[in-house]
């Protein structure tokens, strides 16, 4: 697949975080490295297939680091790279906006009604 150049910074950022679970994965990895089982428990509703797919995409984009430990059975942990930490910092104001407007958004969308 031939990728087109990004039109602007927002285009690049949205491409990296696009997908239902990517931003939530970033949030879950913000405080410490986690194993995939931990991430699945923190993100109810994510399938193992989708979690692994998003983790691989984030790893390819240099946002997430995958560490494989030479143990039996192998232990794999995911953590944010420096770029991933910077991305999480950039998303913090968006999260704050969401917290401030969450109730109104749910109300107009009929969530929980």
N, CA, C and O atoms as a GROMACS GRO file, in nm:
protein
  452
    1UNK      N    1   0.084  -0.118   0.000
    1UNK     CA    2   0.000   0.000   0.000
    1UNK      C    3   0.089   0.125   0.000
    1UNK      O    4   0.180   0.137   0.083
    2UNK      N    5   0.063   0.215  -0.091
    2UNK     CA    6   0.138   0.340  -0.100
    2UNK      C    7   0.069   0.442  -0.010
    2UNK      O    8  -0.050   0.466  -0.022
    3UNK      N    9   0.147   0.500   0.080
    3UNK     CA   10   0.092   0.599   0.172
    3UNK      C   11   0.114   0.737   0.115
    3UNK      O   12   0.218   0.765   0.055
    4UNK      N   13   0.018   0.822   0.133
    4UNK     CA   14   0.029   0.960   0.087
    4UNK      C   15   0.094   1.044   0.197
    4UNK      O   16   0.084   1.010   0.315
    5UNK      N   17   0.160   1.153   0.160
    5UNK     CA   18   0.216   1.242   0.262
    5UNK      C   19   0.103   1.305   0.344
    5UNK      O   20  -0.008   1.324   0.294
    6UNK      N   21   0.131   1.337   0.467
    6UNK     CA   22   0.032   1.400   0.553
    6UNK      C   23   0.013   1.545   0.510
    6UNK      O   24   0.107   1.613   0.468
    7UNK      N   25  -0.111   1.591   0.522
    7UNK     CA   26  -0.145   1.728   0.485
    7UNK      C   27  -0.098   1.828   0.591
    7UNK      O   28  -0.061   1.941   0.559
    8UNK      N   29  -0.101   1.784   0.718
    8UNK     CA   30  -0.064   1.873   0.828
    8UNK      C   31  -0.035   1.787   0.951
    8UNK      O   32  -0.046   1.665   0.947
    9UNK      N   33   0.002   1.852   1.059
    9UNK     CA   34   0.033   1.781   1.182
    9UNK      C   35  -0.085   1.707   1.241
    9UNK      O   36  -0.069   1.596   1.293
   10UNK      N   37  -0.203   1.766   1.233
   10UNK     CA   38  -0.324   1.699   1.284
   10UNK      C   39  -0.348   1.571   1.206
   10UNK      O   40  -0.383   1.468   1.264
   11UNK      N   41  -0.330   1.576   1.074
   11UNK     CA   42  -0.346   1.459   0.989
   11UNK      C   43  -0.253   1.346   1.036
   11UNK      O   44  -0.296   1.232   1.047
   12UNK      N   45  -0.127   1.378   1.062
   12UNK     CA   46  -0.030   1.278   1.108
   12UNK      C   47  -0.069   1.223   1.244
   12UNK      O   48  -0.066   1.101   1.265
   13UNK      N   49  -0.106   1.310   1.336
   13UNK     CA   50  -0.142   1.267   1.472
   13UNK      C   51  -0.266   1.178   1.471
   13UNK      O   52  -0.268   1.074   1.537
   14UNK      N   53  -0.368   1.218   1.397
   14UNK     CA   54  -0.491   1.140   1.392
   14UNK      C   55  -0.466   1.004   1.326
   14UNK      O   56  -0.527   0.904   1.364
   15UNK      N   57  -0.376   1.000   1.229
   15UNK     CA   58  -0.342   0.873   1.166
   15UNK      C   59  -0.278   0.778   1.267
   15UNK      O   60  -0.307   0.658   1.267
   16UNK      N   61  -0.192   0.830   1.353
   16UNK     CA   62  -0.124   0.748   1.453
   16UNK      C   63  -0.222   0.698   1.560
   16UNK      O   64  -0.212   0.583   1.603
   17UNK      N   65  -0.314   0.783   1.604
   17UNK     CA   66  -0.404   0.744   1.714
   17UNK      C   67  -0.539   0.693   1.665
   17UNK      O   68  -0.626   0.661   1.746
   18UNK      N   69  -0.558   0.686   1.532
   18UNK     CA   70  -0.684   0.639   1.478
   18UNK      C   71  -0.712   0.496   1.520
   18UNK      O   72  -0.620   0.414   1.528
   19UNK      N   73  -0.836   0.466   1.546
   19UNK     CA   74  -0.875   0.335   1.594
   19UNK      C   75  -0.936   0.349   1.731
   19UNK      O   76  -0.894   0.432   1.811
   20UNK      N   77  -1.035   0.269   1.757
   20UNK     CA   78  -1.112   0.283   1.880
   20UNK      C   79  -1.028   0.269   2.006
   20UNK      O   80  -1.056   0.335   2.106
   21UNK      N   81  -0.926   0.186   2.004
   21UNK     CA   82  -0.856   0.151   2.128
   21UNK      C   83  -0.721   0.218   2.147
   21UNK      O   84  -0.667   0.213   2.258
   22UNK      N   85  -0.664   0.279   2.045
   22UNK     CA   86  -0.526   0.328   2.057
   22UNK      C   87  -0.508   0.433   2.167
   22UNK      O   88  -0.412   0.425   2.244
   23UNK      N   89  -0.596   0.528   2.174
   23UNK     CA   90  -0.583   0.632   2.278
   23UNK      C   91  -0.598   0.570   2.416
   23UNK      O   92  -0.530   0.611   2.510
   24UNK      N   93  -0.686   0.473   2.429
   24UNK     CA   94  -0.704   0.407   2.559
   24UNK      C   95  -0.584   0.321   2.595
   24UNK      O   96  -0.550   0.308   2.713
   25UNK      N   97  -0.519   0.263   2.496
   25UNK     CA   98  -0.394   0.188   2.521
   25UNK      C   99  -0.288   0.285   2.571
   25UNK      O  100  -0.216   0.255   2.667
   26UNK      N  101  -0.277   0.401   2.506
   26UNK     CA  102  -0.180   0.502   2.551
   26UNK      C  103  -0.208   0.543   2.695
   26UNK      O  104  -0.116   0.556   2.776
   27UNK      N  105  -0.335   0.564   2.726
   27UNK     CA  106  -0.374   0.601   2.863
   27UNK      C  107  -0.332   0.492   2.961
   27UNK      O  108  -0.279   0.521   3.068
   28UNK      N  109  -0.356   0.366   2.925
   28UNK     CA  110  -0.325   0.254   3.015
   28UNK      C  111  -0.174   0.238   3.036
   28UNK      O  112  -0.132   0.191   3.142
   29UNK      N  113  -0.095   0.276   2.938
   29UNK     CA  114   0.050   0.263   2.949
   29UNK      C  115   0.117   0.387   3.009
   29UNK      O  116   0.239   0.390   3.024
   30UNK      N  117   0.039   0.488   3.042
   30UNK     CA  118   0.095   0.615   3.088
   30UNK      C  119   0.178   0.601   3.215
   30UNK      O  120   0.283   0.665   3.227
   31UNK      N  121   0.134   0.520   3.309
   31UNK     CA  122   0.200   0.517   3.439
   31UNK      C  123   0.310   0.412   3.451
   31UNK      O  124   0.404   0.431   3.527
   32UNK      N  125   0.298   0.302   3.377
   32UNK     CA  126   0.396   0.195   3.390
   32UNK      C  127   0.382   0.095   3.276
   32UNK      O  128   0.278   0.089   3.209
   33UNK      N  129   0.488   0.015   3.254
   33UNK     CA  130   0.478  -0.090   3.152
   33UNK      C  131   0.371  -0.192   3.192
   33UNK      O  132   0.346  -0.215   3.310
   34UNK      N  133   0.310  -0.252   3.092
   34UNK     CA  134   0.204  -0.349   3.120
   34UNK      C  135   0.213  -0.465   3.022
   34UNK      O  136   0.262  -0.452   2.910
   35UNK      N  137   0.165  -0.580   3.068
   35UNK     CA  138   0.154  -0.697   2.984
   35UNK      C  139   0.019  -0.692   2.912
   35UNK      O  140  -0.071  -0.620   2.954
   36UNK      N  141   0.007  -0.770   2.805
   36UNK     CA  142  -0.116  -0.764   2.725
   36UNK      C  143  -0.238  -0.806   2.807
   36UNK      O  144  -0.346  -0.751   2.788
   37UNK      N  145  -0.223  -0.904   2.897
   37UNK     CA  146  -0.336  -0.944   2.982
   37UNK      C  147  -0.384  -0.831   3.071
   37UNK      O  148  -0.504  -0.814   3.091
   38UNK      N  149  -0.291  -0.754   3.125
   38UNK     CA  150  -0.327  -0.638   3.207
   38UNK      C  151  -0.403  -0.537   3.124
   38UNK      O  152  -0.504  -0.481   3.169
   39UNK      N  153  -0.354  -0.513   3.003
   39UNK     CA  154  -0.420  -0.416   2.915
   39UNK      C  155  -0.562  -0.462   2.882
   39UNK      O  156  -0.655  -0.380   2.881
   40UNK      N  157  -0.580  -0.592   2.855
   40UNK     CA  158  -0.715  -0.642   2.826
   40UNK      C  159  -0.809  -0.621   2.943
   40UNK      O  160  -0.926  -0.586   2.924
   41UNK      N  161  -0.759  -0.641   3.064
   41UNK     CA  162  -0.843  -0.619   3.184
   41UNK      C  163  -0.875  -0.471   3.202
   41UNK      O  164  -0.984  -0.436   3.249
   42UNK      N  165  -0.784  -0.384   3.167
   42UNK     CA  166  -0.805  -0.240   3.182
   42UNK      C  167  -0.899  -0.184   3.076
   42UNK      O  168  -0.957  -0.077   3.094
   43UNK      N  169  -0.913  -0.256   2.965
   43UNK     CA  170  -0.991  -0.208   2.851
   43UNK      C  171  -1.102  -0.307   2.820
   43UNK      O  172  -1.095  -0.379   2.720
   44UNK      N  173  -1.206  -0.312   2.904
   44UNK     CA  174  -1.314  -0.408   2.880
   44UNK      C  175  -1.374  -0.386   2.741
   44UNK      O  176  -1.402  -0.272   2.701
   45UNK      N  177  -1.394  -0.493   2.669
   45UNK     CA  178  -1.454  -0.484   2.537
   45UNK      C  179  -1.354  -0.499   2.424
   45UNK      O  180  -1.394  -0.527   2.311
   46UNK      N  181  -1.226  -0.481   2.451
   46UNK     CA  182  -1.126  -0.497   2.345
   46UNK      C  183  -1.100  -0.646   2.326
   46UNK      O  184  -1.081  -0.720   2.423
   47UNK      N  185  -1.098  -0.690   2.201
   47UNK     CA  186  -1.065  -0.829   2.173
   47UNK      C  187  -0.913  -0.844   2.174
   47UNK      O  188  -0.839  -0.747   2.154
   48UNK      N  189  -0.867  -0.965   2.196
   48UNK     CA  190  -0.724  -0.989   2.196
   48UNK      C  191  -0.664  -0.955   2.058
   48UNK      O  192  -0.556  -0.897   2.049
   49UNK      N  193  -0.736  -0.992   1.953
   49UNK     CA  194  -0.690  -0.964   1.817
   49UNK      C  195  -0.673  -0.814   1.794
   49UNK      O  196  -0.571  -0.771   1.739
   50UNK      N  197  -0.771  -0.735   1.834
   50UNK     CA  198  -0.765  -0.590   1.812
   50UNK      C  199  -0.656  -0.527   1.900
   50UNK      O  200  -0.585  -0.436   1.856
   51UNK      N  201  -0.643  -0.574   2.023
   51UNK     CA  202  -0.540  -0.521   2.112
   51UNK      C  203  -0.401  -0.545   2.051
   51UNK      O  204  -0.320  -0.453   2.044
   52UNK      N  205  -0.375  -0.666   2.007
   52UNK     CA  206  -0.245  -0.699   1.948
   52UNK      C  207  -0.222  -0.617   1.821
   52UNK      O  208  -0.111  -0.568   1.798
   53UNK      N  209  -0.325  -0.604   1.739
   53UNK     CA  210  -0.312  -0.526   1.614
   53UNK      C  211  -0.275  -0.381   1.644
   53UNK      O  212  -0.184  -0.326   1.583
   54UNK      N  213  -0.346  -0.320   1.739
   54UNK     CA  214  -0.317  -0.180   1.773
   54UNK      C  215  -0.180  -0.166   1.838
   54UNK      O  216  -0.108  -0.070   1.809
   55UNK      N  217  -0.142  -0.260   1.924
   55UNK     CA  218  -0.009  -0.254   1.984
   55UNK      C  219   0.099  -0.263   1.877
   55UNK      O  220   0.199  -0.190   1.884
   56UNK      N  221   0.081  -0.350   1.779
   56UNK     CA  222   0.180  -0.361   1.671
   56UNK      C  223   0.189  -0.232   1.590
   56UNK      O  224   0.298  -0.188   1.555
   57UNK      N  225   0.074  -0.172   1.561
   57UNK     CA  226   0.074  -0.046   1.485
   57UNK      C  227   0.143   0.064   1.564
   57UNK      O  228   0.221   0.142   1.509
   58UNK      N  229   0.114   0.071   1.694
   58UNK     CA  230   0.178   0.173   1.779
   58UNK      C  231   0.328   0.147   1.790
   58UNK      O  232   0.408   0.241   1.797
   59UNK      N  233   0.367   0.021   1.793
   59UNK     CA  234   0.509  -0.014   1.796
   59UNK      C  235   0.577   0.028   1.664
   59UNK      O  236   0.686   0.086   1.666
   60UNK      N  237   0.512  -0.001   1.553
   60UNK     CA  238   0.566   0.037   1.422
   60UNK      C  239   0.583   0.189   1.411
   60UNK      O  240   0.680   0.237   1.352
   61UNK      N  241   0.490   0.264   1.468
   61UNK     CA  242   0.495   0.410   1.465
   61UNK      C  243   0.591   0.468   1.568
   61UNK      O  244   0.608   0.590   1.575
   62UNK      N  245   0.654   0.383   1.648
   62UNK     CA  246   0.751   0.432   1.747
   62UNK      C  247   0.687   0.491   1.871
   62UNK      O  248   0.751   0.569   1.941
   63UNK      N  249   0.562   0.456   1.899
   63UNK     CA  250   0.490   0.511   2.013
   63UNK      C  251   0.501   0.417   2.133
   63UNK      O  252   0.507   0.462   2.248
   64UNK      N  253   0.503   0.288   2.106
   64UNK     CA  254   0.508   0.185   2.209
   64UNK      C  255   0.632   0.099   2.189
   64UNK      O  256   0.671   0.068   2.076
   65UNK      N  257   0.694   0.062   2.300
   65UNK     CA  258   0.810  -0.030   2.298
   65UNK      C  259   0.764  -0.165   2.350
   65UNK      O  260   0.695  -0.174   2.451
   66UNK      N  261   0.803  -0.271   2.279
   66UNK     CA  262   0.770  -0.408   2.318
   66UNK      C  263   0.897  -0.475   2.367
   66UNK      O  264   0.995  -0.488   2.292
   67UNK      N  265   0.896  -0.518   2.492
   67UNK     CA  266   1.012  -0.584   2.554
   67UNK      C  267   0.979  -0.730   2.577
   67UNK      O  268   0.884  -0.762   2.647
   68UNK      N  269   1.058  -0.818   2.517
   68UNK     CA  270   1.040  -0.963   2.535
   68UNK      C  271   1.150  -1.012   2.628
   68UNK      O  272   1.269  -0.993   2.600
   69UNK      N  273   1.110  -1.074   2.738
   69UNK     CA  274   1.205  -1.126   2.836
   69UNK      C  275   1.230  -1.274   2.807
   69UNK      O  276   1.137  -1.350   2.780
   70UNK      N  277   1.357  -1.314   2.813
   70UNK     CA  278   1.396  -1.452   2.784
   70UNK      C  279   1.364  -1.540   2.905
   70UNK      O  280   1.453  -1.578   2.982
   71UNK      N  281   1.238  -1.571   2.920
   71UNK     CA  282   1.190  -1.656   3.029
   71UNK      C  283   1.102  -1.764   2.968
   71UNK      O  284   1.060  -1.754   2.853
   72UNK      N  285   1.074  -1.866   3.045
   72UNK     CA  286   0.980  -1.969   3.002
   72UNK      C  287   0.866  -1.971   3.102
   72UNK      O  288   0.890  -2.001   3.219
   73UNK      N  289   0.744  -1.941   3.061
   73UNK     CA  290   0.707  -1.891   2.928
   73UNK      C  291   0.756  -1.747   2.909
   73UNK      O  292   0.780  -1.676   3.006
   74UNK      N  293   0.769  -1.706   2.783
   74UNK     CA  294   0.819  -1.570   2.757
   74UNK      C  295   0.725  -1.465   2.816
   74UNK      O  296   0.603  -1.478   2.811
   75UNK      N  297   0.785  -1.362   2.871
   75UNK     CA  298   0.708  -1.249   2.925
   75UNK      C  299   0.730  -1.131   2.833
   75UNK      O  300   0.842  -1.098   2.796
   76UNK      N  301   0.619  -1.066   2.796
   76UNK     CA  302   0.625  -0.950   2.706
   76UNK      C  303   0.559  -0.833   2.777
   76UNK      O  304   0.447  -0.844   2.827
   77UNK      N  305   0.629  -0.721   2.780
   77UNK     CA  306   0.574  -0.599   2.839
   77UNK      C  307   0.576  -0.488   2.735
   77UNK      O  308   0.664  -0.481   2.649
   78UNK      N  309   0.476  -0.402   2.746
   78UNK     CA  310   0.465  -0.287   2.657
   78UNK      C  311   0.479  -0.160   2.741
   78UNK      O  312   0.427  -0.151   2.852
   79UNK      N  313   0.550  -0.063   2.686
   79UNK     CA  314   0.567   0.066   2.754
   79UNK      C  315   0.568   0.175   2.648
   79UNK      O  316   0.583   0.149   2.529
   80UNK      N  317   0.552   0.297   2.694
   80UNK     CA  318   0.558   0.411   2.603
   80UNK      C  319   0.702   0.448   2.574
   80UNK      O  320   0.787   0.444   2.662
   81UNK      N  321   0.728   0.484   2.450
   81UNK     CA  322   0.857   0.542   2.416
   81UNK      C  323   0.854   0.690   2.455
   81UNK      O  324   0.752   0.740   2.503
   82UNK      N  325   0.964   0.758   2.435
   82UNK     CA  326   0.966   0.902   2.461
   82UNK      C  327   0.863   0.973   2.372
   82UNK      O  328   0.796   1.066   2.416
   83UNK      N  329   0.852   0.927   2.248
   83UNK     CA  330   0.753   0.985   2.157
   83UNK      C  331   0.612   0.956   2.205
   83UNK      O  332   0.524   1.042   2.195
   84UNK      N  333   0.589   0.835   2.257
   84UNK     CA  334   0.457   0.800   2.311
   84UNK      C  335   0.421   0.884   2.432
   84UNK      O  336   0.306   0.925   2.447
   85UNK      N  337   0.518   0.910   2.518
   85UNK     CA  338   0.494   0.994   2.635
   85UNK      C  339   0.459   1.136   2.590
   85UNK      O  340   0.370   1.199   2.647
   86UNK      N  341   0.529   1.186   2.489
   86UNK     CA  342   0.499   1.320   2.436
   86UNK      C  343   0.359   1.323   2.375
   86UNK      O  344   0.287   1.422   2.390
   87UNK      N  345   0.320   1.216   2.307
   87UNK     CA  346   0.186   1.208   2.249
   87UNK      C  347   0.081   1.209   2.359
   87UNK      O  348  -0.021   1.277   2.346
   88UNK      N  349   0.103   1.133   2.465
   88UNK     CA  350   0.009   1.133   2.578
   88UNK      C  351  -0.005   1.273   2.637
   88UNK      O  352  -0.115   1.315   2.673
   89UNK      N  353   0.106   1.344   2.648
   89UNK     CA  354   0.100   1.482   2.700
   89UNK      C  355   0.018   1.571   2.607
   89UNK      O  356  -0.056   1.658   2.654
   90UNK      N  357   0.032   1.549   2.477
   90UNK     CA  358  -0.045   1.629   2.382
   90UNK      C  359  -0.194   1.595   2.390
   90UNK      O  360  -0.278   1.681   2.362
   91UNK      N  361  -0.228   1.472   2.427
   91UNK     CA  362  -0.367   1.430   2.436
   91UNK      C  363  -0.434   1.473   2.567
   91UNK      O  364  -0.557   1.471   2.577
   92UNK      N  365  -0.355   1.512   2.666
   92UNK     CA  366  -0.410   1.550   2.797
   92UNK      C  367  -0.514   1.662   2.787
   92UNK      O  368  -0.620   1.650   2.850
   93UNK      N  369  -0.490   1.769   2.711
   93UNK     CA  370  -0.595   1.872   2.700
   93UNK      C  371  -0.724   1.819   2.635
   93UNK      O  372  -0.834   1.862   2.670
   94UNK      N  373  -0.710   1.728   2.541
   94UNK     CA  374  -0.828   1.668   2.479
   94UNK      C  375  -0.906   1.587   2.582
   94UNK      O  376  -1.029   1.591   2.584
   95UNK      N  377  -0.835   1.514   2.668
   95UNK     CA  378  -0.900   1.440   2.775
   95UNK      C  379  -0.972   1.531   2.872
   95UNK      O  380  -1.082   1.500   2.919
   96UNK      N  381  -0.911   1.645   2.902
   96UNK     CA  382  -0.974   1.742   2.993
   96UNK      C  383  -1.101   1.799   2.929
   96UNK      O  384  -1.203   1.814   2.996
   97UNK      N  385  -1.094   1.829   2.800
   97UNK     CA  386  -1.212   1.877   2.729
   97UNK      C  387  -1.323   1.772   2.737
   97UNK      O  388  -1.439   1.806   2.761
   98UNK      N  389  -1.288   1.646   2.718
   98UNK     CA  390  -1.386   1.538   2.726
   98UNK      C  391  -1.449   1.527   2.864
   98UNK      O  392  -1.570   1.507   2.875
   99UNK      N  393  -1.367   1.540   2.968
   99UNK     CA  394  -1.421   1.537   3.106
   99UNK      C  395  -1.520   1.652   3.128
   99UNK      O  396  -1.625   1.632   3.190
  100UNK      N  397  -1.486   1.770   3.078
  100UNK     CA  398  -1.572   1.886   3.098
  100UNK      C  399  -1.704   1.875   3.022
  100UNK      O  400  -1.806   1.929   3.067
  101UNK      N  401  -1.704   1.806   2.909
  101UNK     CA  402  -1.822   1.802   2.823
  101UNK      C  403  -1.888   1.665   2.815
  101UNK      O  404  -1.985   1.647   2.741
  102UNK      N  405  -1.836   1.568   2.889
  102UNK     CA  406  -1.884   1.431   2.883
  102UNK      C  407  -2.034   1.420   2.908
  102UNK      O  408  -2.105   1.354   2.832
  103UNK      N  409  -2.081   1.482   3.013
  103UNK     CA  410  -2.222   1.472   3.050
  103UNK      C  411  -2.312   1.527   2.938
  103UNK      O  412  -2.413   1.466   2.903
  104UNK      N  413  -2.277   1.642   2.884
  104UNK     CA  414  -2.357   1.701   2.777
  104UNK      C  415  -2.355   1.613   2.652
  104UNK      O  416  -2.458   1.596   2.587
  105UNK      N  417  -2.240   1.559   2.618
  105UNK     CA  418  -2.228   1.472   2.500
  105UNK      C  419  -2.315   1.348   2.519
  105UNK      O  420  -2.388   1.307   2.428
  106UNK      N  421  -2.307   1.287   2.638
  106UNK     CA  422  -2.390   1.168   2.665
  106UNK      C  423  -2.538   1.204   2.657
  106UNK      O  424  -2.619   1.125   2.607
  107UNK      N  425  -2.573   1.320   2.706
  107UNK     CA  426  -2.714   1.362   2.707
  107UNK      C  427  -2.767   1.381   2.564
  107UNK      O  428  -2.874   1.331   2.532
  108UNK      N  429  -2.693   1.450   2.481
  108UNK     CA  430  -2.742   1.474   2.345
  108UNK      C  431  -2.740   1.347   2.260
  108UNK      O  432  -2.814   1.336   2.162
  109UNK      N  433  -2.656   1.252   2.298
  109UNK     CA  434  -2.651   1.126   2.224
  109UNK      C  435  -2.744   1.020   2.282
  109UNK      O  436  -2.757   0.910   2.227
  110UNK      N  437  -2.809   1.053   2.393
  110UNK     CA  438  -2.901   0.958   2.454
  110UNK      C  439  -2.833   0.839   2.519
  110UNK      O  440  -2.892   0.732   2.531
  111UNK      N  441  -2.708   0.856   2.560
  111UNK     CA  442  -2.633   0.749   2.625
  111UNK      C  443  -2.690   0.724   2.763
  111UNK      O  444  -2.708   0.817   2.842
  112UNK      N  445  -2.716   0.598   2.793
  112UNK     CA  446  -2.770   0.561   2.924
  112UNK      C  447  -2.919   0.585   2.939
  112UNK      O  448  -2.975   0.562   3.046
  113UNK      N  449  -2.984   0.631   2.834
  113UNK     CA  450  -3.128   0.662   2.842
  113UNK      C  451  -3.211   0.537   2.820
  113UNK      O  452  -3.334   0.544   2.824
   0.00000   0.00000   0.00000
